[in-house]
Amino acid sequence: MAKAPADRAIEAGRYAYEGLERAIHEKARLGIMTSLMTRPEGLSFTELKELCDLTDGNLNRHLDVLSEAGLVDVRKDQGRERRSRTVVKVTAQGRTRFLEYVNQLERVVADAAEASRTAAGRLSTT
Amino acid sequence: MAKAPADRAIEAGRYAYEGLERAIHEKARLGIMTSLMTRPEGLSFTELKELCDLTDGNLNRHLDVLSEAGLVDVRKDQGRERRSRTVVKVTAQGRTRFLEYVNQLERVVADAAEASRTAAGRLSTT
């Protein structure tokens, strides 16, 4: 026996957002990846710390996650006079995966905007 | 002595995204909040599980976080014949904070889109 259609059908997994890669989605890492995308030539550890407002410890921890996921490349540039400088760059794979992530994020924003309109509309009619 | 301006100035905290509230930003909770915003009258535990593709344990854990943050209201509706049904609704405060979160998310998407264009532009000139 067929069931009567509900007011709104429940579409399984409609809001599961599988494409939001966890390694990128975390708030601090999202900032790190976005700033690195603006500088394909790389950013120094100090610049990244400043741009993303992170402590040394936090930045190191998040760079470990990004690096293990193959999203960034962390390299010590041996400067003259024994000074070294850590330079972080997004990898080619990181660039591709970031673009996929952003596509999914745009879908979330569209869903959220639609949801907000629904909420406002239904509240005003009750 | 004034320093020469860099190629691009480093703007402190530019990519810190302070407004991305952690209670909402986590991927599963973002799905839960978005689906609840589309149904101001509430969703049952079973419907939420389905829409967000979560296990009972995971959904319970995330609802605890959202509820403790004041974003959702979880209530057992005592039905007739001893059957009870858990209904989850977004709170008024939750609605406001979700809208603020989405505003910030739109800024992230705009930054990311700009960053992607920069990356593509710079790569094509090297």
gemmi code that builds the backbone of each chain (N, CA, C; Angstrom):
import gemmi

chains = {
    "A": [
        ("MET", (0.849, -1.189, 0.000), (0.000, 0.000, 0.000), (0.891, 1.248, 0.000)),
        ("ALA", (0.624, 2.153, -0.929), (1.454, 3.351, -1.025), (1.155, 4.309, 0.124)),
        ("LYS", (2.212, 4.918, 0.661), (2.032, 5.892, 1.749), (1.674, 7.248, 1.155)),
        ("ALA", (0.834, 7.987, 1.830), (0.515, 9.342, 1.371), (1.791, 10.186, 1.437)),
        ("PRO", (2.033, 11.020, 0.436), (3.240, 11.839, 0.477), (3.201, 12.798, 1.666)),
        ("ALA", (4.326, 12.969, 2.323), (4.396, 13.886, 3.462), (4.400, 15.319, 2.931)),
        ("ASP", (4.165, 16.263, 3.812), (4.198, 17.694, 3.511), (5.473, 18.026, 2.720)),
        ("ARG", (6.587, 17.578, 3.236), (7.851, 17.674, 2.529), (8.530, 16.326, 2.644)),
        ("ALA", (8.934, 15.776, 1.541), (9.582, 14.472, 1.593), (10.931, 14.597, 2.292)),
        ("ILE", (11.306, 13.561, 3.036), (12.621, 13.517, 3.676), (13.581, 12.857, 2.689)),
        ("GLU", (14.513, 13.635, 2.195), (15.460, 13.118, 1.214), (16.715, 12.657, 1.961)),
        ("ALA", (16.945, 11.352, 1.974), (18.053, 10.805, 2.764), (19.381, 11.448, 2.382)),
        ("GLY", (20.127, 11.863, 3.392), (21.461, 12.429, 3.174), (21.470, 13.807, 2.545)),
        ("ARG", (20.303, 14.447, 2.440), (20.207, 15.761, 1.785), (21.149, 16.797, 2.422)),
        ("TYR", (21.329, 16.695, 3.743), (22.179, 17.677, 4.444), (23.421, 17.017, 5.054)),
        ("ALA", (23.911, 15.964, 4.421), (25.077, 15.261, 4.974), (26.383, 15.967, 4.610)),
        ("TYR", (26.401, 16.709, 3.509), (27.576, 17.468, 3.076), (28.869, 16.650, 3.067)),
        ("GLU", (28.813, 15.502, 2.414), (29.974, 14.617, 2.354), (31.215, 15.305, 1.779)),
        ("GLY", (31.011, 16.245, 0.860), (32.152, 16.870, 0.187), (32.930, 17.897, 1.007)),
        ("LEU", (32.466, 18.197, 2.206), (33.202, 19.166, 3.037), (34.370, 18.468, 3.725)),
        ("GLU", (35.501, 18.409, 3.032), (36.666, 17.687, 3.565), (37.091, 18.230, 4.940)),
        ("ARG", (37.129, 17.326, 5.944), (37.397, 17.744, 7.317), (38.745, 18.449, 7.491)),
        ("ALA", (39.752, 17.985, 6.775), (41.082, 18.586, 6.919), (41.045, 20.071, 6.561)),
        ("ILE", (40.173, 20.443, 5.637), (40.077, 21.850, 5.224), (39.022, 22.599, 6.029)),
        ("HIS", (37.935, 21.914, 6.388), (36.771, 22.603, 6.965), (37.038, 23.257, 8.323)),
        ("GLU", (37.919, 22.668, 9.126), (38.179, 23.238, 10.450), (38.551, 24.715, 10.277)),
        ("LYS", (37.923, 25.545, 11.118), (37.999, 27.004, 11.005), (39.404, 27.603, 10.792)),
        ("ALA", (40.371, 27.209, 11.633), (41.717, 27.771, 11.489), (42.344, 27.312, 10.165)),
        ("ARG", (42.151, 26.030, 9.820), (42.749, 25.500, 8.587), (42.108, 26.096, 7.346)),
        ("LEU", (40.829, 26.444, 7.454), (40.153, 27.100, 6.344), (40.820, 28.466, 6.079)),
        ("GLY", (41.157, 29.171, 7.150), (41.861, 30.452, 7.020), (43.247, 30.264, 6.420)),
        ("ILE", (43.964, 29.247, 6.898), (45.325, 28.977, 6.401), (45.275, 28.667, 4.904)),
        ("MET", (44.369, 27.785, 4.515), (44.275, 27.389, 3.101), (43.879, 28.578, 2.224)),
        ("THR", (42.918, 29.386, 2.693), (42.486, 30.527, 1.890), (43.632, 31.511, 1.713)),
        ("SER", (44.379, 31.795, 2.783), (45.477, 32.747, 2.612), (46.572, 32.180, 1.714)),
        ("LEU", (46.824, 30.868, 1.817), (47.852, 30.272, 0.953), (47.433, 30.289, -0.523)),
        ("MET", (46.135, 30.161, -0.775), (45.649, 30.202, -2.163), (45.890, 31.577, -2.792)),
        ("THR", (45.890, 32.624, -1.957), (46.142, 33.968, -2.499), (47.621, 34.182, -2.807)),
        ("ARG", (48.491, 33.295, -2.305), (49.934, 33.456, -2.497), (50.559, 32.158, -2.973)),
        ("PRO", (50.420, 31.862, -4.254), (50.961, 30.585, -4.770), (52.473, 30.463, -4.546)),
        ("GLU", (53.151, 31.594, -4.393), (54.605, 31.570, -4.151), (54.935, 31.198, -2.705)),
        ("GLY", (53.900, 31.110, -1.839), (54.108, 30.714, -0.454), (54.091, 31.860, 0.529)),
        ("LEU", (53.924, 31.511, 1.780), (53.947, 32.485, 2.864), (54.895, 31.955, 3.931)),
        ("SER", (55.548, 32.868, 4.649), (56.400, 32.411, 5.747), (55.525, 32.056, 6.944)),
        ("PHE", (56.098, 31.272, 7.832), (55.405, 30.874, 9.064), (54.905, 32.110, 9.801)),
        ("THR", (55.743, 33.137, 9.875), (55.395, 34.366, 10.598), (54.233, 35.101, 9.929)),
        ("GLU", (54.252, 35.155, 8.611), (53.149, 35.812, 7.899), (51.830, 35.075, 8.121)),
        ("LEU", (51.880, 33.746, 8.044), (50.671, 32.935, 8.251), (50.105, 33.131, 9.656)),
        ("LYS", (51.003, 33.134, 10.640), (50.601, 33.336, 12.035), (49.817, 34.627, 12.183)),
        ("GLU", (50.322, 35.662, 11.522), (49.742, 37.003, 11.595), (48.387, 37.038, 10.880)),
        ("LEU", (48.377, 36.554, 9.640), (47.149, 36.591, 8.834), (46.002, 35.816, 9.480)),
        ("CYS", (46.345, 34.692, 10.127), (45.296, 33.821, 10.673), (45.139, 33.987, 12.178)),
        ("ASP", (45.914, 34.872, 12.764), (45.835, 35.166, 14.194), (45.963, 33.890, 15.033)),
        ("LEU", (47.032, 33.147, 14.790), (47.258, 31.888, 15.504), (48.551, 31.958, 16.316)),
        ("THR", (48.637, 31.139, 17.362), (49.882, 31.021, 18.111), (50.822, 30.071, 17.356)),
        ("ASP", (52.103, 30.088, 17.716), (53.071, 29.162, 17.107), (52.586, 27.720, 17.219)),
        ("GLY", (52.139, 27.351, 18.433), (51.727, 25.971, 18.691), (50.545, 25.561, 17.822)),
        ("ASN", (49.544, 26.436, 17.780), (48.361, 26.132, 16.977), (48.683, 26.037, 15.496)),
        ("LEU", (49.470, 26.998, 15.000), (49.805, 26.975, 13.575), (50.572, 25.696, 13.242)),
        ("ASN", (51.521, 25.335, 14.105), (52.288, 24.105, 13.869), (51.384, 22.881, 13.808)),
        ("ARG", (50.456, 22.809, 14.732), (49.542, 21.666, 14.807), (48.695, 21.573, 13.526)),
        ("HIS", (48.155, 22.730, 13.098), (47.305, 22.708, 11.904), (48.117, 22.442, 10.633)),
        ("LEU", (49.352, 22.930, 10.589), (50.200, 22.660, 9.419), (50.531, 21.178, 9.329)),
        ("ASP", (50.691, 20.526, 10.489), (50.933, 19.074, 10.493), (49.758, 18.350, 9.837)),
        ("VAL", (48.541, 18.734, 10.216), (47.345, 18.077, 9.659), (47.278, 18.303, 8.144)),
        ("LEU", (47.480, 19.565, 7.722), (47.386, 19.896, 6.296), (48.469, 19.190, 5.496)),
        ("SER", (49.658, 19.126, 6.084), (50.792, 18.520, 5.408), (50.594, 17.004, 5.281)),
        ("GLU", (50.127, 16.362, 6.351), (49.861, 14.913, 6.301), (48.757, 14.580, 5.292)),
        ("ALA", (47.833, 15.526, 5.108), (46.743, 15.312, 4.143), (47.190, 15.637, 2.715)),
        ("GLY", (48.444, 16.057, 2.553), (48.968, 16.349, 1.217), (48.506, 17.683, 0.649)),
        ("LEU", (47.978, 18.547, 1.514), (47.420, 19.816, 1.033), (48.457, 20.933, 0.965)),
        ("VAL", (49.442, 20.894, 1.853), (50.482, 21.934, 1.838), (51.865, 21.306, 1.898)),
        ("ASP", (52.823, 22.137, 1.541), (54.220, 21.747, 1.554), (54.937, 22.726, 2.491)),
        ("VAL", (55.588, 22.189, 3.529), (56.278, 23.038, 4.512), (57.775, 22.822, 4.333)),
        ("ARG", (58.504, 23.892, 4.093), (59.922, 23.756, 3.787), (60.763, 24.791, 4.536)),
        ("LYS", (61.898, 24.355, 5.039), (62.818, 25.319, 5.661), (63.763, 25.811, 4.580)),
        ("ASP", (63.711, 27.116, 4.307), (64.648, 27.714, 3.360), (65.883, 28.126, 4.144)),
        ("GLN", (67.029, 27.547, 3.790), (68.248, 27.911, 4.515), (68.776, 29.222, 3.933)),
        ("GLY", (68.633, 30.288, 4.686), (69.074, 31.593, 4.205), (70.572, 31.779, 4.384)),
        ("ARG", (71.070, 32.909, 3.934), (72.482, 33.205, 4.160), (72.696, 33.497, 5.644)),
        ("GLU", (73.908, 33.445, 6.076), (74.280, 33.761, 7.464), (73.519, 32.930, 8.498)),
        ("ARG", (73.310, 31.691, 8.180), (72.715, 30.715, 9.095), (71.264, 30.990, 9.517)),
        ("ARG", (70.627, 32.004, 8.939), (69.221, 32.242, 9.287), (68.341, 31.344, 8.422)),
        ("SER", (67.377, 30.688, 9.041), (66.469, 29.894, 8.206), (65.051, 30.421, 8.365)),
        ("ARG", (64.230, 30.121, 7.366), (62.889, 30.676, 7.287), (61.978, 29.546, 6.794)),
        ("THR", (60.872, 29.338, 7.485), (59.945, 28.285, 7.072), (58.963, 28.871, 6.068)),
        ("VAL", (58.877, 28.217, 4.911), (57.952, 28.681, 3.877), (56.892, 27.611, 3.623)),
        ("VAL", (55.647, 28.042, 3.593), (54.520, 27.121, 3.389), (53.846, 27.442, 2.066)),
        ("LYS", (53.623, 26.393, 1.275), (52.940, 26.565, -0.012), (51.811, 25.554, -0.128)),
        ("VAL", (50.780, 25.925, -0.884), (49.730, 24.955, -1.171), (50.240, 24.052, -2.302)),
        ("THR", (49.938, 22.751, -2.212), (50.372, 21.819, -3.264), (49.368, 21.856, -4.425)),
        ("ALA", (49.747, 21.259, -5.559), (48.831, 21.211, -6.711), (47.551, 20.467, -6.323)),
        ("GLN", (47.721, 19.354, -5.601), (46.593, 18.569, -5.126), (45.741, 19.384, -4.145)),
        ("GLY", (46.434, 20.156, -3.315), (45.742, 21.000, -2.338), (44.871, 22.032, -3.024)),
        ("ARG", (45.373, 22.575, -4.112), (44.628, 23.579, -4.872), (43.340, 22.958, -5.435)),
        ("THR", (43.474, 21.779, -6.051), (42.301, 21.081, -6.611), (41.273, 20.764, -5.531)),
        ("ARG", (41.773, 20.215, -4.415), (40.828, 19.826, -3.348), (40.195, 21.043, -2.692)),
        ("PHE", (40.934, 22.146, -2.624), (40.361, 23.370, -2.069), (39.226, 23.870, -2.962)),
        ("LEU", (39.419, 23.807, -4.273), (38.375, 24.262, -5.198), (37.116, 23.386, -5.080)),
        ("GLU", (37.317, 22.076, -4.903), (36.166, 21.179, -4.698), (35.447, 21.528, -3.390)),
        ("TYR", (36.250, 21.771, -2.367), (35.680, 22.146, -1.071), (34.835, 23.412, -1.202)),
        ("VAL", (35.352, 24.410, -1.915), (34.639, 25.685, -2.052), (33.336, 25.513, -2.834)),
        ("ASN", (33.344, 24.633, -3.842), (32.100, 24.321, -4.564), (31.027, 23.822, -3.605)),
        ("GLN", (31.466, 22.909, -2.721), (30.519, 22.351, -1.753), (30.054, 23.427, -0.770)),
        ("LEU", (30.976, 24.296, -0.383), (30.650, 25.363, 0.566), (29.616, 26.313, -0.042)),
        ("GLU", (29.727, 26.531, -1.328), (28.744, 27.387, -2.006), (27.358, 26.741, -1.964)),
        ("ARG", (27.324, 25.407, -2.047), (26.034, 24.713, -1.956), (25.440, 24.879, -0.556)),
        ("VAL", (26.318, 24.795, 0.464), (25.849, 24.983, 1.838), (25.254, 26.378, 2.001)),
        ("VAL", (25.948, 27.375, 1.473), (25.468, 28.760, 1.604), (24.118, 28.912, 0.889)),
        ("ALA", (23.963, 28.289, -0.278), (22.690, 28.361, -1.004), (21.573, 27.682, -0.204)),
        ("ASP", (21.875, 26.496, 0.366), (20.896, 25.789, 1.210), (20.502, 26.654, 2.400)),
        ("ALA", (21.512, 27.252, 3.022), (21.278, 28.042, 4.230), (20.439, 29.269, 3.907)),
        ("ALA", (20.711, 29.897, 2.775), (19.944, 31.076, 2.379), (18.494, 30.677, 2.126)),
        ("GLU", (18.301, 29.531, 1.477), (16.941, 29.052, 1.218), (16.246, 28.707, 2.538)),
        ("ALA", (16.991, 28.045, 3.429), (16.435, 27.670, 4.729), (16.008, 28.908, 5.513)),
        ("SER", (16.799, 29.969, 5.425), (16.485, 31.192, 6.170), (15.214, 31.824, 5.633)),
        ("ARG", (15.059, 31.763, 4.302), (13.829, 32.316, 3.716), (12.614, 31.500, 4.149)),
        ("THR", (12.770, 30.158, 4.146), (11.673, 29.290, 4.586), (11.281, 29.648, 6.012)),
        ("ALA", (12.284, 29.747, 6.883), (12.036, 30.037, 8.292), (11.297, 31.357, 8.436)),
        ("ALA", (11.742, 32.384, 7.736), (11.122, 33.705, 7.831), (9.691, 33.651, 7.303)),
        ("GLY", (9.493, 32.979, 6.161), (8.172, 32.878, 5.553), (7.178, 32.164, 6.456)),
        ("ARG", (7.606, 31.008, 7.022), (6.687, 30.237, 7.854), (6.354, 30.962, 9.149)),
        ("LEU", (7.335, 31.683, 9.706), (7.069, 32.392, 10.951), (6.064, 33.507, 10.733)),
        ("SER", (6.153, 34.173, 9.569), (5.276, 35.314, 9.335), (3.834, 34.881, 9.042)),
        ("THR", (3.623, 33.596, 8.728), (2.256, 33.147, 8.429), (1.626, 32.420, 9.612)),
        ("THR", (2.359, 32.303, 10.723), (1.772, 31.610, 11.890), (1.336, 32.611, 12.941)),
    ],
    "B": [
        ("MET", (63.237, 54.298, 10.843), (63.285, 54.242, 9.385), (62.101, 53.418, 8.869)),
        ("ALA", (61.364, 53.962, 7.939), (60.188, 53.266, 7.411), (60.613, 52.105, 6.522)),
        ("LYS", (59.905, 50.991, 6.654), (60.181, 49.825, 5.813), (59.495, 49.997, 4.457)),
        ("ALA", (60.106, 49.516, 3.426), (59.464, 49.561, 2.109), (58.216, 48.681, 2.153)),
        ("PRO", (57.117, 49.095, 1.537), (55.913, 48.273, 1.556), (56.142, 46.954, 0.820)),
        ("ALA", (55.621, 45.885, 1.373), (55.763, 44.577, 0.731), (54.858, 44.521, -0.492)),
        ("ASP", (55.083, 43.540, -1.324), (54.273, 43.272, -2.521), (52.786, 43.314, -2.159)),
        ("ARG", (52.448, 42.581, -1.123), (51.096, 42.630, -0.573), (51.238, 42.790, 0.922)),
        ("ALA", (50.567, 43.750, 1.494), (50.664, 43.954, 2.931), (50.018, 42.774, 3.658)),
        ("ILE", (50.596, 42.405, 4.797), (50.020, 41.351, 5.631), (49.053, 42.035, 6.598)),
        ("GLU", (47.787, 41.756, 6.438), (46.780, 42.383, 7.281), (46.482, 41.419, 8.434)),
        ("ALA", (46.862, 41.819, 9.651), (46.732, 40.911, 10.800), (45.297, 40.437, 10.981)),
        ("GLY", (45.160, 39.131, 11.157), (43.841, 38.541, 11.416), (42.909, 38.511, 10.217)),
        ("ARG", (43.417, 38.838, 9.023), (42.576, 38.910, 7.830), (41.821, 37.603, 7.552)),
        ("TYR", (42.472, 36.478, 7.864), (41.846, 35.176, 7.606), (41.566, 34.406, 8.906)),
        ("ALA", (41.277, 35.145, 9.978), (41.042, 34.479, 11.266), (39.602, 33.973, 11.375)),
        ("TYR", (38.668, 34.579, 10.645), (37.261, 34.159, 10.626), (36.678, 33.948, 12.019)),
        ("GLU", (36.823, 34.961, 12.861), (36.324, 34.880, 14.234), (34.826, 34.566, 14.299)),
        ("GLY", (34.072, 35.039, 13.318), (32.614, 34.887, 13.364), (32.082, 33.486, 13.042)),
        ("LEU", (32.968, 32.567, 12.662), (32.504, 31.198, 12.364), (32.325, 30.419, 13.665)),
        ("GLU", (31.157, 30.533, 14.262), (30.906, 29.893, 15.557), (31.151, 28.381, 15.489)),
        ("ARG", (32.026, 27.892, 16.383), (32.426, 26.476, 16.319), (31.276, 25.508, 16.513)),
        ("ALA", (30.328, 25.867, 17.380), (29.204, 24.957, 17.641), (28.415, 24.694, 16.355)),
        ("ILE", (28.367, 25.679, 15.463), (27.630, 25.517, 14.204), (28.527, 24.994, 13.088)),
        ("HIS", (29.807, 25.402, 13.080), (30.678, 25.153, 11.935), (30.972, 23.671, 11.686)),
        ("GLU", (31.022, 22.866, 12.732), (31.342, 21.444, 12.561), (30.371, 20.859, 11.527)),
        ("LYS", (30.950, 20.111, 10.579), (30.215, 19.615, 9.406), (28.841, 18.975, 9.676)),
        ("ALA", (28.763, 18.044, 10.630), (27.480, 17.385, 10.897), (26.489, 18.391, 11.483)),
        ("ARG", (26.984, 19.252, 12.383), (26.082, 20.212, 13.033), (25.596, 21.270, 12.044)),
        ("LEU", (26.430, 21.584, 11.076), (26.026, 22.528, 10.021), (24.847, 21.939, 9.236)),
        ("GLY", (24.900, 20.650, 8.959), (23.795, 19.977, 8.278), (22.536, 19.950, 9.140)),
        ("ILE", (22.707, 19.653, 10.429), (21.561, 19.606, 11.355), (20.897, 20.981, 11.424)),
        ("MET", (21.699, 22.028, 11.611), (21.141, 23.390, 11.736), (20.450, 23.818, 10.439)),
        ("THR", (21.064, 23.502, 9.296), (20.458, 23.907, 8.021), (19.122, 23.200, 7.822)),
        ("SER", (19.067, 21.893, 8.127), (17.784, 21.214, 7.928), (16.737, 21.723, 8.912)),
        ("LEU", (17.142, 22.041, 10.143), (16.158, 22.560, 11.112), (15.634, 23.943, 10.713)),
        ("MET", (16.485, 24.732, 10.070), (16.053, 26.067, 9.623), (14.957, 25.967, 8.553)),
        ("THR", (14.984, 24.855, 7.783), (13.951, 24.698, 6.752), (12.613, 24.249, 7.358)),
        ("ARG", (12.638, 23.795, 8.626), (11.422, 23.286, 9.277), (11.245, 23.942, 10.639)),
        ("PRO", (10.748, 25.174, 10.677), (10.605, 25.871, 11.963), (9.697, 25.117, 12.935)),
        ("GLU", (8.839, 24.248, 12.398), (7.937, 23.465, 13.256), (8.654, 22.277, 13.899)),
        ("GLY", (9.888, 22.024, 13.486), (10.677, 20.961, 14.089), (10.758, 19.704, 13.233)),
        ("LEU", (11.731, 18.877, 13.564), (11.924, 17.594, 12.881), (12.059, 16.527, 13.960)),
        ("SER", (11.619, 15.329, 13.646), (11.795, 14.244, 14.610), (13.236, 13.752, 14.551)),
        ("PHE", (13.655, 13.076, 15.611), (14.991, 12.501, 15.691), (15.260, 11.623, 14.464)),
        ("THR", (14.261, 10.818, 14.096), (14.398, 9.891, 12.969), (14.560, 10.638, 11.639)),
        ("GLU", (13.805, 11.706, 11.458), (13.920, 12.490, 10.227), (15.314, 13.145, 10.133)),
        ("LEU", (15.776, 13.693, 11.255), (17.100, 14.330, 11.267), (18.214, 13.340, 10.928)),
        ("LYS", (18.101, 12.161, 11.537), (19.083, 11.093, 11.292), (19.211, 10.803, 9.804)),
        ("GLU", (18.028, 10.724, 9.165), (17.940, 10.396, 7.746), (18.512, 11.532, 6.891)),
        ("LEU", (18.028, 12.747, 7.138), (18.446, 13.912, 6.345), (19.955, 14.141, 6.422)),
        ("CYS", (20.530, 13.905, 7.602), (21.946, 14.227, 7.801), (22.842, 12.997, 7.736)),
        ("ASP", (22.233, 11.830, 7.496), (22.978, 10.582, 7.374), (23.880, 10.341, 8.586)),
        ("LEU", (23.271, 10.377, 9.772), (24.028, 10.179, 11.011), (23.519, 8.952, 11.761)),
        ("THR", (24.379, 8.378, 12.595), (23.949, 7.280, 13.459), (23.246, 7.879, 14.688)),
        ("ASP", (22.518, 7.058, 15.430), (21.864, 7.514, 16.663), (22.875, 8.173, 17.594)),
        ("GLY", (24.009, 7.503, 17.780), (25.019, 8.000, 18.712), (25.565, 9.344, 18.302)),
        ("ASN", (25.903, 9.474, 17.027), (26.434, 10.743, 16.532), (25.411, 11.858, 16.616)),
        ("LEU", (24.180, 11.568, 16.215), (23.154, 12.614, 16.264), (22.941, 13.062, 17.706)),
        ("ASN", (22.879, 12.106, 18.636), (22.713, 12.458, 20.054), (23.840, 13.350, 20.552)),
        ("ARG", (25.042, 12.998, 20.195), (26.217, 13.755, 20.640), (26.159, 15.187, 20.096)),
        ("HIS", (25.828, 15.342, 18.808), (25.792, 16.675, 18.216), (24.610, 17.495, 18.747)),
        ("LEU", (23.485, 16.813, 19.027), (22.338, 17.539, 19.591), (22.663, 18.049, 20.995)),
        ("ASP", (23.465, 17.278, 21.748), (23.882, 17.741, 23.080), (24.669, 19.044, 22.959)),
        ("VAL", (25.606, 19.093, 21.994), (26.422, 20.295, 21.812), (25.537, 21.478, 21.433)),
        ("LEU", (24.641, 21.269, 20.466), (23.772, 22.355, 19.989), (22.821, 22.823, 21.085)),
        ("SER", (22.330, 21.889, 21.861), (21.390, 22.213, 22.914), (22.093, 22.981, 24.042)),
        ("GLU", (23.291, 22.524, 24.428), (24.054, 23.236, 25.469), (24.430, 24.641, 25.021)),
        ("ALA", (24.597, 24.838, 23.716), (24.938, 26.159, 23.179), (23.679, 27.027, 23.009)),
        ("GLY", (22.519, 26.469, 23.347), (21.274, 27.243, 23.243), (20.745, 27.390, 21.823)),
        ("LEU", (21.237, 26.561, 20.914), (20.852, 26.704, 19.509), (19.607, 25.893, 19.151)),
        ("VAL", (19.397, 24.771, 19.832), (18.210, 23.958, 19.543), (17.505, 23.563, 20.833)),
        ("ASP", (16.279, 23.149, 20.656), (15.443, 22.715, 21.755), (15.050, 21.268, 21.451)),
        ("VAL", (15.376, 20.330, 22.360), (15.074, 18.913, 22.144), (13.985, 18.514, 23.135)),
        ("ARG", (12.887, 18.003, 22.627), (11.750, 17.713, 23.501), (11.141, 16.360, 23.189)),
        ("LYS", (10.760, 15.622, 24.242), (10.039, 14.358, 24.019), (8.561, 14.677, 24.021)),
        ("ASP", (7.894, 14.413, 22.892), (6.439, 14.555, 22.822), (5.814, 13.236, 23.239)),
        ("GLN", (5.048, 13.242, 24.321), (4.408, 12.003, 24.759), (3.173, 11.774, 23.899)),
        ("GLY", (3.258, 10.795, 23.005), (2.129, 10.521, 22.115), (1.081, 9.670, 22.813)),
        ("ARG", (0.021, 9.391, 22.109), (-0.992, 8.495, 22.670), (-0.433, 7.075, 22.708)),
        ("GLU", (-1.044, 6.214, 23.456), (-0.680, 4.798, 23.541), (0.789, 4.578, 23.882)),
        ("ARG", (1.275, 5.408, 24.788), (2.624, 5.268, 25.348), (3.776, 5.433, 24.358)),
        ("ARG", (3.502, 5.805, 23.104), (4.613, 6.029, 22.171), (5.126, 7.440, 22.354)),
        ("SER", (6.434, 7.611, 22.434), (6.932, 8.986, 22.523), (7.842, 9.257, 21.336)),
        ("ARG", (7.999, 10.533, 21.014), (8.691, 10.938, 19.802), (9.544, 12.146, 20.177)),
        ("THR", (10.811, 12.125, 19.806), (11.677, 13.250, 20.127), (11.598, 14.275, 19.000)),
        ("VAL", (11.277, 15.505, 19.348), (11.174, 16.566, 18.345), (12.244, 17.629, 18.620)),
        ("VAL", (12.949, 18.008, 17.559), (14.019, 18.992, 17.684), (13.639, 20.246, 16.903)),
        ("LYS", (13.790, 21.408, 17.555), (13.507, 22.688, 16.895), (14.675, 23.635, 17.088)),
        ("VAL", (14.841, 24.528, 16.134), (15.841, 25.576, 16.323), (15.214, 26.645, 17.225)),
        ("THR", (16.001, 27.203, 18.153), (15.494, 28.257, 19.050), (15.554, 29.610, 18.337)),
        ("ALA", (14.923, 30.613, 18.898), (14.958, 31.961, 18.315), (16.404, 32.454, 18.268)),
        ("GLN", (17.135, 32.216, 19.346), (18.546, 32.592, 19.416), (19.363, 31.821, 18.377)),
        ("GLY", (19.005, 30.564, 18.211), (19.702, 29.716, 17.242), (19.522, 30.249, 15.832)),
        ("ARG", (18.309, 30.729, 15.545), (18.014, 31.277, 14.224), (18.891, 32.514, 13.955)),
        ("THR", (18.945, 33.420, 14.934), (19.757, 34.634, 14.805), (21.236, 34.295, 14.609)),
        ("ARG", (21.737, 33.373, 15.458), (23.168, 33.028, 15.371), (23.485, 32.286, 14.077)),
        ("PHE", (22.533, 31.502, 13.586), (22.758, 30.809, 12.321), (22.870, 31.826, 11.183)),
        ("LEU", (22.024, 32.848, 11.209), (22.078, 33.870, 10.152), (23.411, 34.626, 10.191)),
        ("GLU", (23.907, 34.918, 11.405), (25.217, 35.567, 11.530), (26.321, 34.665, 10.976)),
        ("TYR", (26.204, 33.373, 11.326), (27.180, 32.401, 10.843), (27.199, 32.372, 9.307)),
        ("VAL", (26.013, 32.364, 8.702), (25.928, 32.282, 7.239), (26.505, 33.547, 6.587)),
        ("ASN", (26.289, 34.697, 7.216), (26.917, 35.923, 6.697), (28.427, 35.770, 6.619)),
        ("GLN", (28.991, 35.215, 7.694), (30.441, 35.028, 7.742), (30.877, 33.990, 6.694)),
        ("LEU", (30.069, 32.954, 6.533), (30.401, 31.902, 5.573), (30.416, 32.466, 4.150)),
        ("GLU", (29.512, 33.406, 3.891), (29.490, 34.042, 2.565), (30.783, 34.824, 2.338)),
        ("ARG", (31.320, 35.410, 3.401), (32.591, 36.142, 3.282), (33.730, 35.164, 2.960)),
        ("VAL", (33.687, 34.001, 3.620), (34.717, 32.982, 3.351), (34.661, 32.559, 1.883)),
        ("VAL", (33.456, 32.313, 1.388), (33.301, 31.883, -0.006), (33.810, 32.969, -0.955)),
        ("ALA", (33.519, 34.232, -0.642), (34.003, 35.328, -1.485), (35.534, 35.398, -1.461)),
        ("ASP", (36.129, 35.258, -0.261), (37.597, 35.237, -0.129), (38.183, 34.087, -0.932)),
        ("ALA", (37.544, 32.919, -0.803), (38.066, 31.718, -1.456), (37.987, 31.855, -2.971)),
        ("ALA", (36.893, 32.428, -3.446), (36.738, 32.613, -4.890), (37.816, 33.581, -5.394)),
        ("GLU", (38.067, 34.644, -4.634), (39.094, 35.609, -5.018), (40.475, 34.952, -4.986)),
        ("ALA", (40.696, 34.155, -3.924), (41.980, 33.461, -3.786), (42.208, 32.512, -4.962)),
        ("SER", (41.151, 31.842, -5.402), (41.288, 30.895, -6.510), (41.643, 31.616, -7.799)),
        ("ARG", (41.039, 32.787, -7.984), (41.361, 33.576, -9.176), (42.810, 34.030, -9.132)),
        ("THR", (43.263, 34.483, -7.946), (44.657, 34.903, -7.797), (45.587, 33.752, -8.139)),
        ("ALA", (45.292, 32.581, -7.571), (46.139, 31.415, -7.793), (46.212, 31.099, -9.287)),
        ("ALA", (45.059, 31.081, -9.943), (45.021, 30.751, -11.362), (45.787, 31.795, -12.176)),
        ("GLY", (45.583, 33.066, -11.840), (46.249, 34.158, -12.555), (47.754, 34.098, -12.432)),
        ("ARG", (48.220, 33.868, -11.186), (49.669, 33.844, -10.971), (50.327, 32.643, -11.611)),
        ("LEU", (49.614, 31.531, -11.588), (50.209, 30.336, -12.180), (50.348, 30.487, -13.678)),
        ("SER", (49.366, 31.151, -14.314), (49.388, 31.244, -15.764), (50.461, 32.230, -16.250)),
        ("THR", (50.992, 33.072, -15.335), (52.006, 34.035, -15.754), (53.416, 33.558, -15.404)),
        ("THR", (53.538, 32.381, -14.755), (54.883, 31.894, -14.386), (55.325, 30.779, -15.336)),
    ],
}
model = gemmi.Model(1)
for chain_id, residues in chains.items():
    chain = gemmi.Chain(chain_id)
    for i, (resn, *xyz) in enumerate(residues, 1):
        res = gemmi.Residue()
        res.name, res.seqid = resn, gemmi.SeqId(i, " ")
        for name, pos in zip(("N", "CA", "C"), xyz):
            atom = gemmi.Atom()
            atom.name, atom.element = name, gemmi.Element(name[0])
            atom.pos, atom.b_iso = gemmi.Position(*pos), 0.0
            res.add_atom(atom)
        chain.add_residue(res)
    model.add_chain(chain)
structure = gemmi.Structure()
structure.add_model(model)
structure.setup_entities()
